[in-house]
Amino acid sequence: MFDYATLKFLWWVLVVVLLIGFAVMDGFDMGVGALLPFIGKSDTERRVLLNSIGAHWEGNQVWFITAGGAIFAAWPMVYATAFSGFYVAMLLVLWSLFFRPVGFDYRSKVENPAWRSFWDWGLFIGGAVPPLVFGVAFGNLFEGAAFRFSPELHSSFSFTVFDLFTPFTVAAGLISLFMITFHGAVYINLRTEGVLQARARSAALLSGSLLALLFPVAGFALAHGVNGYRVVTGDDPEGLPNPLAKTVIRVMGGWLHNYTDHPALWIIPTCVYLGLFLAILAMRGEKPLVAFIGSSLASGAVILTAGASLFPFILPSSLDPNSSLTVWDSTSSRLTLLIMFWAAILLTPIVLAYTGWCYRVMRGKVTEQLVHRQDHTLY
């Protein structure tokens, strides 16, 4: 029913959808965690913030796990190379995520201010560090990872963890962090009231403004300060996986090649500002659900902007551009992609329907009165 090239492209689309789902669904609860010590001034206020995401944060992490599983199954060469090269960064994300389940479960079990403050900052780490590291990792995709393949397709690396941090990659990390904190602040505005809602609006205005300022700076750097990659010959969409069968060059402004060839793609980065404007305007107009839709649009547009710039590259190589991994030369077999495609088509609507039902059932404001009434059952 689908040829090999079509399946490769469809799986690129599905992975991007999963990453957007992760940013939108798990992003807001990470944003709440990152804002927890700053918006919540008292223990009760912080419990309100925690319980605004308490019913959903574990389910939201399924998007992250599913995205990792999809990359492993659809792009095994990318998975193996990226997890080998960015091993320290991945461990940093994993260790920071450890604070989340332990912090949620144990924070409120002991009525000791020092104990609870420790876990509040632990939850801050679990909310702020992963998006920062993911953003730095995405920045390194644009600059290229220092790896190459031997003729036998054995990968080798030549960099340290400190090489991952450059002005551009740090800017990419901050964009990711501001995106998540903006989304989290908009969610707090949706689920709380009173003083917490007012502080969330201020936090959203600050983080949204920083995102709006830094996003075009990163785009200018891509156009004039970072060499992009372009395939010259040999990248056959119907071909079998072989990253060394193509010729790749690096040129200044190469990451804008897709946008110059397809001007309609400029709609995507425009949606970042449309989402930011919609969210801020809706918060001022007392329409928190519309604001959440706007912040979701902005988050999805940021990720899709990066994906559209990189396409067809997934993991470029700075040591040997010809070793770069693309959508066309790093995928699994056609049969594997086809089986997984139908599994995704059948199961994804079920997951979305169940998730929507959960949010509908557990909708409504979380208040200090609710926390006091259910003191021994809530986080």
C-alpha positions in Angstrom: 0.0 0.0 0.0 2.9 2.4 0.8 6.2 2.4 -0.9 9.4 2.6 1.1 10.0 6.3 0.6 6.5 7.1 1.7 6.8 5.0 4.9 10.1 6.7 5.7 8.5 10.1 5.5 5.4 9.0 7.4 7.6 7.9 10.3 9.4 11.2 10.3 6.0 12.8 10.6 4.9 10.4 13.4 8.1 11.0 15.4 7.6 14.8 15.1 4.0 14.4 16.3 5.2 12.3 19.3 7.8 15.0 20.1 5.2 17.7 19.9 2.9 15.6 22.1 5.7 15.3 24.6 6.3 19.1 24.6 2.6 19.9 24.9 1.4 17.2 27.4 4.5 16.6 29.5 5.8 20.1 28.9 3.2 21.9 31.0 3.8 19.7 34.1 7.6 20.2 33.7 6.9 23.9 33.4 4.9 23.8 36.7 7.8 22.0 38.3 10.2 24.6 37.1 8.0 27.4 38.4 7.1 25.7 41.7 9.6 27.4 44.0 8.9 30.8 42.5 5.1 31.0 42.1 4.2 29.0 45.2 5.2 31.2 48.2 3.7 29.0 50.9 3.5 25.3 51.5 -0.2 25.2 50.7 0.3 27.2 47.5 3.0 24.7 46.4 0.6 21.8 47.1 -2.0 23.5 45.0 0.5 23.7 42.1 1.6 20.0 42.6 -2.0 18.8 42.7 -2.9 20.8 39.5 -0.7 18.3 37.7 -0.8 15.4 40.2 -3.5 13.4 38.3 -1.7 13.6 34.9 2.0 13.9 35.1 2.7 10.1 35.1 0.5 9.6 32.1 2.1 12.5 30.3 5.5 10.9 30.5 4.2 8.2 28.2 4.7 10.6 25.3 8.4 10.7 26.1 8.7 6.9 26.4 6.8 6.4 23.2 8.9 8.9 21.3 12.1 7.1 22.5 10.6 3.7 21.5 9.6 5.0 18.1 13.1 6.3 17.4 14.5 3.0 18.5 12.2 1.0 16.2 12.0 3.4 13.2 15.6 4.8 13.2 17.8 2.2 15.0 21.0 3.7 13.6 20.0 7.1 14.9 19.1 5.7 18.3 22.4 3.8 18.6 24.5 6.7 17.5 22.7 9.4 19.5 22.6 7.5 22.7 26.3 6.6 22.4 27.4 10.1 21.6 25.0 12.0 24.0 25.3 9.4 26.8 26.2 11.9 29.5 23.5 14.2 28.5 20.9 11.4 28.5 22.1 10.3 32.0 21.7 13.9 33.2 18.1 13.9 31.9 17.4 10.6 33.6 18.9 11.6 36.9 17.0 14.8 37.0 13.8 12.9 36.2 14.4 10.7 39.2 13.3 13.7 41.4 9.8 13.7 40.0 8.3 10.5 41.2 10.1 10.5 44.5 9.4 14.2 45.0 5.7 13.8 44.3 5.3 10.8 46.6 7.4 11.8 49.5 7.3 15.6 49.7 4.2 16.0 51.8 4.6 12.9 53.9 6.7 14.7 56.5 5.6 18.1 57.9 9.1 19.6 58.0 9.8 22.8 56.1 13.4 21.8 55.3 12.2 18.4 54.0 9.5 19.9 51.8 11.8 22.7 50.6 14.4 20.1 49.5 11.9 18.2 47.4 10.5 21.4 46.0 13.9 22.2 44.6 14.2 18.6 43.5 11.0 18.9 41.5 12.4 22.2 40.1 15.4 20.3 38.8 13.1 17.5 37.4 11.1 20.2 35.6 13.8 22.6 34.4 16.8 20.4 33.6 15.3 18.0 31.0 13.9 20.7 28.6 17.2 22.6 29.0 19.3 19.6 28.0 16.9 18.6 25.2 17.2 22.1 23.8 21.0 22.0 24.0 20.8 18.6 22.2 18.6 20.0 19.4 21.1 22.9 19.1 23.9 20.3 18.6 21.9 18.7 15.8 22.2 22.0 13.8 25.9 22.4 14.5 26.5 18.7 13.9 27.6 15.9 16.2 31.3 14.9 16.2 31.0 11.4 14.9 31.8 9.4 11.8 31.2 5.9 10.4 33.9 3.5 9.3 33.3 1.6 6.0 31.9 -1.2 8.2 29.4 1.4 9.7 31.0 1.4 13.1 30.6 4.8 14.7 33.3 6.7 16.5 33.1 10.0 18.4 35.6 12.8 19.1 34.2 15.2 21.6 33.6 15.8 25.3 30.5 16.8 27.1 31.9 20.4 27.3 32.0 20.6 23.5 28.2 20.3 23.5 27.9 23.8 25.0 28.3 26.7 22.5 26.6 30.0 22.4 24.1 28.7 19.9 23.3 25.4 21.7 22.9 27.3 25.0 20.5 29.7 23.2 18.6 26.6 21.9 18.5 25.2 25.5 17.1 28.5 26.8 14.5 28.6 24.1 13.3 25.1 25.2 13.3 26.2 28.8 11.3 29.4 28.2 8.9 27.5 26.0 8.2 24.9 28.8 7.9 27.5 31.6 5.6 29.6 29.4 3.4 26.6 28.8 3.5 25.7 32.5 2.5 29.2 33.6 -0.4 29.1 31.2 -1.5 25.8 32.6 -1.3 27.2 36.2 -3.5 30.1 35.0 -6.0 27.4 33.8 -6.1 25.3 36.9 -5.8 27.8 39.8 -7.3 31.1 40.9 -6.6 34.2 42.9 -3.0 35.1 43.7 -1.5 32.0 42.1 -3.3 32.8 38.8 -2.0 36.4 39.0 1.6 35.2 39.5 1.2 32.7 36.7 0.2 35.5 34.3 3.3 37.5 35.3 5.5 34.4 34.8 3.9 33.7 31.4 4.5 37.3 30.2 8.1 37.1 31.3 8.9 33.7 29.8 6.9 34.4 26.7 8.7 37.6 26.1 12.1 36.0 26.5 11.0 33.2 24.1 9.8 35.8 21.5 13.1 37.7 21.7 15.4 34.6 21.6 13.6 32.7 18.9 14.5 35.1 16.0 18.1 35.5 17.4 18.5 31.7 17.0 17.0 32.0 13.5 19.5 34.7 12.6 22.3 32.6 13.9 21.2 29.7 11.7 21.2 31.9 8.7 24.5 33.7 9.3 26.5 31.9 11.9 25.9 28.2 11.7 26.9 26.1 8.6 23.9 24.1 7.4 24.0 20.7 5.6 22.8 19.9 2.1 22.8 16.5 0.3 24.4 16.8 -3.1 24.1 13.2 -4.4 23.3 9.7 -3.4 20.5 10.1 -0.8 17.9 7.8 -2.4 14.5 7.8 -0.7 13.9 4.3 -1.9 17.3 3.0 -1.1 18.4 0.6 1.6 19.9 2.1 4.8 23.5 3.2 4.0 24.6 6.6 5.4 27.9 6.5 3.4 26.3 6.3 0.0 25.6 10.0 -0.3 27.6 13.2 -0.6 26.9 16.0 1.9 28.3 19.6 1.9 28.2 22.3 4.6 27.1 25.8 3.5 26.3 28.9 5.4 22.5 29.4 5.5 21.9 25.7 4.5 19.4 25.2 7.3 17.1 27.7 5.6 17.2 25.8 2.3 13.8 24.1 2.9 12.2 27.5 3.6 13.6 29.2 0.5 12.4 26.2 -1.6 9.0 26.0 0.0 8.0 29.5 1.2 4.7 28.2 2.7 6.8 26.7 5.5 7.3 30.2 6.9 3.8 29.7 8.3 5.3 27.4 10.9 7.6 29.9 12.7 4.9 32.5 12.4 2.6 30.2 14.4 5.0 30.6 17.3 4.2 34.2 17.6 0.5 33.6 16.8 0.4 31.1 19.7 2.2 33.5 22.1 -0.1 36.4 21.2 -3.2 34.3 21.5 -2.2 32.9 24.9 -1.3 36.3 26.4 -4.4 38.0 25.0 -6.6 35.2 26.2 -5.2 35.3 29.7 -5.9 39.0 29.9 -9.5 38.3 28.7 -10.1 35.6 31.3 -10.2 32.8 28.8 -7.6 30.3 30.3 -8.5 27.4 28.0 -8.0 29.5 24.9 -4.7 30.6 26.4 -3.6 27.0 26.9 -4.5 26.2 23.2 -2.3 29.2 22.2 0.7 28.0 24.3 0.3 24.5 22.9 0.3 26.0 19.4 3.5 28.0 20.2 5.2 24.9 21.6 4.3 22.7 18.7 5.4 25.4 16.2 8.9 25.7 17.9 9.5 22.0 17.5 8.1 21.8 13.9 10.2 24.8 12.9 13.3 22.9 14.0 12.2 19.7 12.3 11.4 21.5 9.0 14.8 23.2 9.0 16.6 19.9 9.6 14.7 17.8 7.1 15.8 15.3 5.7 18.6 15.2 8.3 18.1 13.6 11.6 21.7 13.5 13.0 24.2 15.5 11.0 27.9 14.8 11.5 30.5 17.6 11.9 33.5 15.3 11.5 32.4 13.7 8.3 29.3 15.3 6.7 28.8 12.2 4.5 28.2 10.1 7.7 25.2 12.2 8.6 22.0 10.3 9.2 18.9 11.3 7.2 15.3 10.2 7.0 16.2 8.2 3.9 19.3 6.2 4.9 18.9 5.4 8.6 15.5 3.7 8.9 14.4 0.2 9.6 13.2 -2.2 6.9 10.0 -1.5 5.0 8.1 -4.4 6.7 9.1 -3.0 10.2 7.9 0.5 9.3 4.7 -0.8 7.8 3.8 -3.0 10.8 4.5 -0.1 13.2 2.6 2.3 11.1 -0.6 0.3 11.3 -0.1 -0.3 15.0 0.2 3.5 15.5 -2.9 4.2 13.3 -4.9 1.8 15.4 -3.6 2.6 18.9 -3.0 6.4 18.8 -6.8 7.3 18.6 -7.5 5.0 21.6 -4.7 6.7 23.6 -5.9 10.2 22.6 -9.6 9.3 23.4 -8.6 7.9 26.8 -6.4 10.9 27.6 -9.1 13.3 26.6 -11.6 11.5 28.9 -9.2 11.6 31.8 -8.7 15.4 31.4 -12.5 15.9 31.1 -13.2 13.9 34.3 -10.5 15.6 36.3 -11.1 19.1 35.0 -11.7 22.1 37.3 -9.8 24.4 39.6 -7.4 23.3 42.3 -7.8 25.5 45.4 -6.3 25.9 48.8 -9.6 24.8 50.3 -9.5 21.6 48.4 -6.0 20.8 49.6 -7.0 21.4 53.2 -10.2 19.3 52.8 -8.2 16.4 51.4 -5.0 16.9 53.3 -4.2 13.2 53.7 -5.1 12.1 50.2 -3.6 14.8 47.9 0.1 15.4 47.2 
